[in-house]
Amino acid sequence: MAVVRTYRVSGAVRKPGSEMRFEKEVRAIKPEDALEKVYCEVGSHHKAKRFEIRITRLEELPED
């Protein structure tokens, strides 16, 4: 059975004339899945393409 972990992803959305920083916590099985989820969520909320989203940090949070 797969273990679901919590990841914190930090980055920025670069649109012409502005930059919006973000930090999101998502639950996923693999780090790649967490990145995919962040790209989908941030892109849909800010109408940003993937090349406009820059991920600066991905870290796994310890279990509580």
C-alpha positions in Angstrom: 0.0 0.0 0.0 1.3 3.5 -0.9 2.0 6.0 1.8 0.6 9.5 1.3 3.0 12.2 2.4 2.6 16.0 2.8 4.9 18.3 0.7 5.5 22.0 0.9 6.1 23.6 -2.5 7.4 27.2 -2.8 7.7 29.3 -5.9 6.5 32.2 -8.0 4.2 33.0 -10.8 5.8 35.3 -13.3 3.3 37.3 -15.4 4.3 40.3 -17.5 4.7 43.2 -15.1 4.3 41.2 -11.9 5.5 38.3 -9.8 3.4 36.5 -7.2 5.1 34.3 -4.7 3.3 31.3 -3.3 3.8 28.5 -0.8 1.4 25.5 -0.8 1.1 22.3 1.1 -0.2 19.4 -0.8 -0.6 15.7 -0.1 0.8 13.2 -2.6 2.4 9.8 -2.9 5.5 11.0 -4.8 7.2 14.4 -5.1 6.5 14.4 -8.9 2.7 14.1 -8.1 3.0 17.0 -5.7 4.6 19.2 -8.4 1.9 18.2 -10.9 -0.9 19.1 -8.4 0.7 22.5 -7.7 1.1 23.3 -11.4 -2.6 22.4 -12.0 -3.9 24.4 -9.0 -1.8 27.5 -9.4 -2.2 27.6 -13.1 -6.0 27.4 -12.9 -6.3 30.1 -10.2 -3.9 32.6 -11.9 -4.5 31.7 -15.5 -0.8 30.9 -15.8 1.0 28.5 -18.2 3.5 26.1 -16.8 6.5 28.1 -18.2 5.3 31.1 -16.1 5.4 29.0 -12.8 8.8 28.7 -11.2 9.2 26.2 -8.4 12.0 27.1 -6.1 11.7 24.6 -3.3 10.0 21.2 -2.6 10.3 19.7 0.8 8.6 16.7 2.5 7.1 17.6 5.8 7.5 15.3 8.8 4.6 13.2 10.0 2.9 14.5 13.1 
